[in-house]
Amino acid sequence: MSAAPHPGLGAESGQAQVELVAVVPIAICLAAVILQLLAVGYSQSLADGAAEAGAYAVAAGHSPEHAALAALPGWAADRAEIASDGGRIDVSLRAPTLLDVVGERLEVGSSAWARPAG
């Protein structure tokens, strides 16, 4: 004796595809946000290193702006603003973004200080 199939079973066969189509855009947006946060964190680390390099240059009697720019990779050097006043070095860096609108607002900065040589 065979059991009769459940009458509502065929109606749920396409549910997995519908759920997949609904989840994919959410997963893509979540991945983009995570990548953006990683880019901002990496940019902060680069700004810290550039400010430190500029401070070492001040202590050695060299140009802090040149040293800070030399400490940055090419793409970051184009996005950096470096200011020095006495022994203080300020580095501002715009993080890379997927959207230009977001990039205008995502700027990280770091400062370092060293006693000028002399």
Buried (B, 14 or more C-beta within 10 A) or exposed (E): EEEEEEEEEEEEEEEEEEEEEEEEEEEEEEEEEEEBEEBBEBBBEBBBBBBBBBBBBBBEEEEBBEBBBEBBEEEBBEBBEBBBEEBBBBBBBBBBBEEEEEBEEBBBBBBBBBEEEE
